[in-house]
Amino acid sequence: LGTNYRSTKAMVDAANHCFEFAEALPRGAFRFAKEGQSNPVPFNGVNAKGRDDVLQISGEDQPALTFWHLETDGVINNATYLRRAAEASASAIQAWLDPTATARSGLRDSNCNIVALRPADIAILVRNRKEAEAIRKALAHRQLASVYLSDRDSVFESEEAEDLLYILRACAQPTSDRLVRAAMATRSMGLSWQALEQLNQDELFWEQQVLLFRDMRTLWQQQGVLPMLRKLLATFKVPARLLLEVQGERRLTNLLHLAEWLQRSAAELDGEHALIRHLAEQVDSQSEEEILRLESDSDLIKVITVHKSKGLEYPLVLLPFACSAREIDGNSKTPPMFHDDQHALVIELVKGDLAKPARGLANVERLGEEMRLLYVALTRARYATWICMAAQAKIGNAKGKSTDLHKAGLGYLLAGEKEVAPDQLLGVVEALARGCDDITVCS
């Protein structure tokens, strides 16, 4: 596979330059090299067939790889980095997609015709749901719709699954004030604060809700869970309300998908409480019943995990949170794991200071995996990739002497395993960009 048929020559050259830069490090680009031994997995650059069209942003030809530098006053914590990088990325996307812009952003063909960018042309690569929520929140504030595609897209992980648990419990036991109030307070039911307060103040209103849930239990027993849930959703006008909200179509689809799953499961279970318990077990175990894909999802900005993006391609790719490091430390929930000299998997079950050597070895392997993921991330784009840089650390120490960048794959690519001080960040990025016209660094 010596030739890339996906990307522009500039994009391939920029990726080659990055990993050739890292290959010069003592452990090589992918950290398989050892002192005194040949590297068993070296980085090999590839050629590019190239593309005929050219990406233009605001009327200007766009470099293949752009490092955005967020100005900070010393070290910032991870939460601030997520927020600021998300805001910067979302603002840029808003400008690219602006139909009223004087100079449009789009793809210029060989006849100098411009095809304007669409939301579906843009992919934002993240590592987890927390990062996805940060960027999607920033996009939503700008009325930009997105869809999140993860490698564990289970409908039982959705908020609607938990809401349905509360609703089913209330329908099964309508005499329990606590369960009915919990169901009424779910986001899926969508009652206003005023209506929820009315439950406390208006006895007649409260009695009406209890009678309604009693009717739902009767309907459930006589016709099944699916007709009952459809009647309940219609009574509270859930479909009409959700379809007016951002991501409302997705939420409604999840509710209906879950309702149909409950109906199928009910045929094999005895009674309402068995069905509720079955749903609770799926939510707790994060079962793999996949979220249904909507046709409208294909027209949205894609927020996708790096794992899920393997083998896929996108015209434009953003990496807003590439500086974030996920070090294995004493606060990690899972025990440190690594491979010994015979390549056997070792899991360290002791905690505290006794586990420090194991955590060190686990972090060595983690950084190798980070480099492999970074290679995936930097080779997804057809035309251009943007990376957002900042002086970020898990805890912004008062002196702000160093960032956590050296713990991340991007930090290893830029500076090996050396710590990077906030005032050195711009310098190490510019050192990488030097010698490659297809890489640019800007604020």
ZIQUI-V184822 format. One line per field, one symbol per residue. phi: phi as a letter, one per 20 degrees, with the letter a starting at -180 (. if undefined). psi: psi as a letter, one per 40 degrees, with the letter a starting at -180 (. if undefined). A space follows every 50 residues. Layout:
phi: ???
psi: ???
This chain:
phi: .ecededffffffffgggeffffffgemfdmefcgncfffcfedfcecfn ceeceddlndgegfcddedefcenfdeffffgfffffffffffgffeffe ffdferdeefemeddffdgffdcdecdbfffffffffffffdldebcddd eceeffefffffffffffffffcfeegfffffffeffffmffffffffge ddfffffffffffffffffgfedoffgffffffffelfgffffeefmfff fffgfffffffffffffdcdnfffffffffffffelgeffffeeffgfed fedbffgfegndcbgccddfcfefdcfecfeffeffcbdefemefddeef cmffeggffffffffffffffffffgfedeeedbcccedbfdbgcffgfl fbeegfedgfffffbmdffdfgfegfffffffffncfedccbf
psi: gehhediidddddddddddddddeideidefeiiheiihdgihhiiihdi idihhhhfeihhidhhhhhhhigahiidddddddddddddddddddehee idhihahhaeeehhhiiideehhhhididddddddddddddefhiihhhi efghdeeiddddddddddddddgeehddddddddeidddfiidddddddd dhddddddddddddddddddddeidddddddddddefdddddeeiheddd dddddddddddddddddeigidddddddddddddefifhihhhidddeei hhhiidddeheiiidhhhgdfeehigihaeeidiiiiihadeeihhhhei iaddeddddddddddddddddddddddefdiddiihhhiigiidhhiddf diiedeeiddddddebeiihideedddddddddheheehihi.
